Amino acid sequence: MTTSDGPAADASDGSDGIALGKRALLRHGVATLAYRGAKAIRNVPPELASFRASDATRTPLHLLAHMGDLLDWALSLAEGDQRWNVSTPGTWDEESARFFAALSRLDEYLASDRPLGRPAERLLQGPIADALTHVGQLVMLRRLAQAPVRSENFAAADIAAGRVSAEQTPPKFEFD
Protein backbone atom coordinates (compact mmCIF):
# COMPACT_ATOMS: atom_id res chain seq x y z
CA MET A 1 0.00 0.00 0.00
CA THR A 2 1.19 3.51 -0.77
CA THR A 3 0.99 6.20 1.85
CA SER A 4 0.70 9.87 1.05
CA ASP A 5 3.93 10.77 2.79
CA GLY A 6 6.07 7.70 3.08
CA PRO A 7 7.78 5.35 0.66
CA ALA A 8 5.85 3.69 -2.10
CA ALA A 9 5.76 0.02 -1.17
CA ASP A 10 6.12 -2.71 -3.77
CA ALA A 11 2.67 -4.16 -4.29
CA SER A 12 2.01 -7.84 -3.71
CA ASP A 13 -1.75 -7.48 -4.03
CA GLY A 14 -1.89 -7.49 -7.82
CA SER A 15 -1.32 -3.77 -8.23
CA ASP A 16 2.19 -4.22 -9.69
CA GLY A 17 0.82 -3.38 -13.13
CA ILE A 18 -0.61 -0.11 -11.86
CA ALA A 19 2.70 0.79 -10.22
CA LEU A 20 4.56 0.01 -13.47
CA GLY A 21 2.05 2.13 -15.39
CA LYS A 22 2.63 5.04 -13.04
CA ARG A 23 6.39 4.74 -13.51
CA ALA A 24 5.95 4.64 -17.28
CA LEU A 25 3.79 7.76 -17.17
CA LEU A 26 6.30 9.47 -14.87
CA ARG A 27 9.11 8.60 -17.32
CA HIS A 28 7.04 10.11 -20.12
CA GLY A 29 6.66 13.24 -18.00
CA VAL A 30 10.43 13.40 -17.55
CA ALA A 31 10.89 12.98 -21.33
CA THR A 32 8.34 15.76 -21.87
CA LEU A 33 10.34 17.99 -19.55
CA ALA A 34 13.47 17.17 -21.57
CA TYR A 35 11.75 17.94 -24.88
CA ARG A 36 10.24 21.21 -23.72
CA GLY A 37 13.35 22.15 -21.77
CA ALA A 38 15.58 21.57 -24.78
CA LYS A 39 13.42 23.88 -26.86
CA ALA A 40 13.58 26.63 -24.20
CA ILE A 41 17.33 26.24 -23.60
CA ARG A 42 18.83 25.89 -27.09
CA ASN A 43 20.00 28.77 -29.28
CA VAL A 44 19.95 31.26 -26.43
CA PRO A 45 21.73 34.55 -27.06
CA PRO A 46 24.47 35.13 -24.45
CA GLU A 47 22.75 38.17 -22.92
CA LEU A 48 19.61 36.16 -22.08
CA ALA A 49 21.26 34.40 -19.13
CA SER A 50 21.32 37.64 -17.11
CA PHE A 51 18.05 39.14 -18.41
CA ARG A 52 15.71 40.45 -15.71
CA ALA A 53 12.08 41.25 -16.38
CA SER A 54 12.03 43.08 -13.03
CA ASP A 55 14.03 43.34 -9.84
CA ALA A 56 11.82 40.68 -8.25
CA THR A 57 12.29 37.96 -10.89
CA ARG A 58 14.95 35.32 -11.29
CA THR A 59 17.23 35.50 -14.29
CA PRO A 60 16.98 32.72 -16.86
CA LEU A 61 20.33 31.40 -15.59
CA HIS A 62 18.99 31.19 -12.03
CA LEU A 63 15.85 29.44 -13.29
CA LEU A 64 17.93 26.90 -15.17
CA ALA A 65 20.11 26.24 -12.11
CA HIS A 66 16.96 25.87 -9.98
CA MET A 67 15.59 23.34 -12.47
CA GLY A 68 18.78 21.31 -11.98
CA ASP A 69 18.25 21.53 -8.22
CA LEU A 70 14.66 20.31 -8.64
CA LEU A 71 15.77 17.30 -10.66
CA ASP A 72 18.46 16.43 -8.10
CA TRP A 73 15.74 16.64 -5.44
CA ALA A 74 13.43 14.44 -7.54
CA LEU A 75 16.11 11.75 -7.72
CA SER A 76 16.68 11.92 -3.98
CA LEU A 77 12.94 11.50 -3.42
CA ALA A 78 12.84 8.54 -5.80
CA GLU A 79 15.75 6.99 -3.90
CA GLY A 80 13.93 7.54 -0.60
CA ASP A 81 16.57 9.89 0.82
CA GLN A 82 15.24 13.43 0.41
CA ARG A 83 17.99 15.98 -0.16
CA TRP A 84 17.64 19.62 -1.16
CA ASN A 85 20.52 21.76 -2.31
CA VAL A 86 20.52 25.29 -3.69
CA SER A 87 23.34 25.44 -6.17
CA THR A 88 25.34 28.47 -7.22
CA PRO A 89 24.69 28.95 -10.94
CA GLY A 90 27.54 28.32 -13.33
CA THR A 91 27.47 29.38 -16.96
CA TRP A 92 24.50 28.79 -19.26
CA ASP A 93 26.30 25.88 -20.93
CA GLU A 94 27.25 24.33 -17.57
CA GLU A 95 23.70 24.62 -16.21
CA SER A 96 22.24 23.27 -19.44
CA ALA A 97 24.54 20.24 -19.25
CA ARG A 98 23.66 19.81 -15.56
CA PHE A 99 19.92 19.93 -16.37
CA PHE A 100 20.18 17.15 -18.94
CA ALA A 101 22.54 15.08 -16.79
CA ALA A 102 20.07 15.30 -13.90
CA LEU A 103 17.21 14.29 -16.23
CA SER A 104 19.26 11.30 -17.35
CA ARG A 105 20.02 10.17 -13.79
CA LEU A 106 16.36 10.49 -12.81
CA ASP A 107 15.14 8.64 -15.90
CA GLU A 108 17.71 5.89 -15.35
CA TYR A 109 16.43 5.38 -11.81
CA LEU A 110 12.81 5.37 -12.94
CA ALA A 111 13.62 2.82 -15.66
CA SER A 112 15.21 0.48 -13.13
CA ASP A 113 13.48 -2.04 -10.91
CA ARG A 114 14.61 -0.18 -7.79
CA PRO A 115 11.67 0.82 -5.58
CA LEU A 116 10.40 4.39 -5.50
CA GLY A 117 11.06 6.05 -2.19
CA ARG A 118 7.98 8.26 -2.66
CA PRO A 119 4.78 7.72 -4.63
CA ALA A 120 4.99 8.56 -8.33
CA GLU A 121 2.23 11.11 -7.83
CA ARG A 122 4.39 13.03 -5.33
CA LEU A 123 7.31 13.11 -7.76
CA LEU A 124 5.02 14.42 -10.49
CA GLN A 125 3.19 17.04 -8.43
CA GLY A 126 6.36 18.32 -6.79
CA PRO A 127 9.67 18.59 -8.61
CA ILE A 128 8.56 17.53 -12.11
CA ALA A 129 5.59 19.92 -12.27
CA ASP A 130 7.70 22.68 -10.74
CA ALA A 131 10.41 22.21 -13.38
CA LEU A 132 7.78 22.28 -16.17
CA THR A 133 6.50 25.57 -14.76
CA HIS A 134 10.01 27.00 -14.93
CA VAL A 135 10.39 25.88 -18.55
CA GLY A 136 7.33 28.01 -19.29
CA GLN A 137 8.90 30.91 -17.43
CA LEU A 138 12.07 30.56 -19.52
CA VAL A 139 10.00 30.67 -22.70
CA MET A 140 8.17 33.77 -21.46
CA LEU A 141 11.43 35.48 -20.49
CA ARG A 142 12.85 34.69 -23.92
CA ARG A 143 9.89 36.47 -25.52
CA LEU A 144 10.31 39.47 -23.23
CA ALA A 145 14.03 39.60 -24.11
CA GLN A 146 13.25 39.53 -27.85
CA ALA A 147 14.63 35.97 -28.23
CA PRO A 148 11.40 33.98 -28.65
CA VAL A 149 11.01 30.31 -29.47
CA ARG A 150 8.28 29.26 -31.87
CA SER A 151 5.05 27.91 -30.42
CA GLU A 152 4.39 24.23 -30.97
CA ASN A 153 1.61 21.68 -30.83
CA PHE A 154 3.21 19.52 -28.14
CA ALA A 155 0.49 16.88 -28.44
CA ALA A 156 1.95 16.09 -31.89
CA ALA A 157 5.57 16.06 -30.68
CA ASP A 158 7.65 12.89 -30.86
CA ILE A 159 8.33 12.45 -27.15
CA ALA A 160 9.41 9.06 -25.84
CA ALA A 161 10.40 7.76 -22.43
CA GLY A 162 14.16 7.53 -22.19
CA ARG A 163 14.86 10.38 -24.61
CA VAL A 164 16.11 12.92 -22.07
CA SER A 165 19.16 14.51 -23.68
CA ALA A 166 19.50 17.92 -25.28
CA GLU A 167 19.23 16.20 -28.67
CA GLN A 168 15.54 15.92 -29.38
CA THR A 169 13.54 15.12 -32.50
CA PRO A 170 12.55 18.08 -34.66
CA PRO A 171 9.15 19.66 -33.99
CA LYS A 172 6.29 18.25 -36.07
CA PHE A 173 4.11 21.37 -36.01
CA GLU A 174 5.33 24.84 -35.01
CA PHE A 175 3.59 28.14 -35.45
CA ASP A 176 4.01 31.82 -34.63
N, C-alpha and C positions, 0 to 999 in steps of 0.2 A: 504494500500500500504506500502511496505517496502522501507525504504531509506537505502542508503549505510552506513550512519553513525549513524543514530538515532535508536530509538526503533523499534522493529518489531511490527507493528500494527496487531490486530486481524482482519482477513479478513471477510468482510460481502458480498463480491462479488463472492462467490462460490469457493474461493481458500482455504477454510478451510482444505480440504483434502490434498492439496499440503503442507500446513503448518504442518499438522500432519505427513505427510510423511517425511518431513525434520527433524522433531523432532525425529521420529523413527530412521532415518538414523544416526542422531547425537548421539542418545542413543547407537546405535550399535557401533559407533566410540568410545564412552566412554568405552563400554564393551571390545572392541578390545584393547584399551589402558590398561585396567585392565589385560587382558589375557597376552598380551606381557610383560607388566610391571612385573607381577607376575613371569614370567619365568626368567626375567633378575635379579630380586631381591632375589629370594629364593636360599637357599643353598650357600650363599656367605661366603667365608672364612673371618675371622675377619680382616685380613690385607688388604683386598680389599678396604675397606671404605676410607683409606688414600692413596691409590695407585695414583701415578702421572705418566702419560706418558711423560710429560715434565713440565717445570716450568710454561708454559703458559696455561696449561689445568686445568680444574676443577677436583677435586677428585670425585670418584663415590658418596661419601657422599654428597658433594655439589650439584652434579647433582640431586640426589634424593630429597634433600631439595628444590631445584629450581623447580622440577616437582610438589611438593606440593604447592609451591607458584603459579605456573601456574594454577593449578586446583582451588585454592582459587580465583584467578583472574577470571577464567572462570565462576565460580558461581556468582561473583559480576557482571559480564557482563550480565549473564542471568537474574539476578534480576534487571538490569537497574541502578545499582549504582556502577560504576567502582571503584575498589579499588586495589591497588598494594602494596604488602608488601614483603620485602626481609627478610626472616627469618634467624635466626642463627641456623645452623644445630645442631641437637641433636645427638643421637646415631643412628646407622643403623636401629636398631629395632624400635626406636621412629619415625624416618623418614619414614620407611616402613609403620607403622601403620597410620601415618599422610597421606601418599599418598592414601591409600585405604579408609580412612575416608573421604578425600576430594572427591575422586571418587564417593563414596556413596552419599554424600550431593549433588553433581552435578547431578548424575543420578536421585535422588529423585526429584529434582526440574524439571528436564526435563520430568519426568514421570507425573508430576502434570498438572493441567489445568491452572496454573499461566502463564501469558504472558511472552514471551521472551523479555528482555530489549534490545537485539541486535539481528540482523538476525542470523539464524542458521549458515549460511555460514561464518559469521565473527567469531563465536565461533570455528568452525572447522578450519578455515585457521589460526587463531591466537593460542590460548592456547592449543587446542587439538593437532594440527599438531606439535607444538613446543614440547609438552611433548612426542609425538611419536618419534620425532627426538632424544630426550635425552634417550629414551629407547634404541634406536640403539647405541648411544654412550656408554651406560652402557654395552651393549653386547660386543662392540668392546674393551672397557677397560678390561672387564673380560678376553677376549682372550689374550690381551697383558700381563695381570697379571698371565697368566697360570691357569685361573679358568674359562674355557669356558663353555658355555651352548650349547647344541646340536642344530643344525639347524632344522627347521621345515617347513613343508608345511602349512602355516597359512590359505590358502584357504580351507583346509580340517578340520581346527580346529572347535571344538564345542564352538562357541562364541554366546552368547545370550544377548540381551538387559536386563539390570537389574542384570546381574551376574558381580559384580564389586568388589568382595572381593579378598583377597589373595588366597582363596581356589578356584581353577579353575579345570575344567575337565582335565583328562590326555591328552597329545598330541596323535593325531591319527597317525601321520606319521612324525617321526624324522629321521634325517640322520646326518652323520659326513662330 
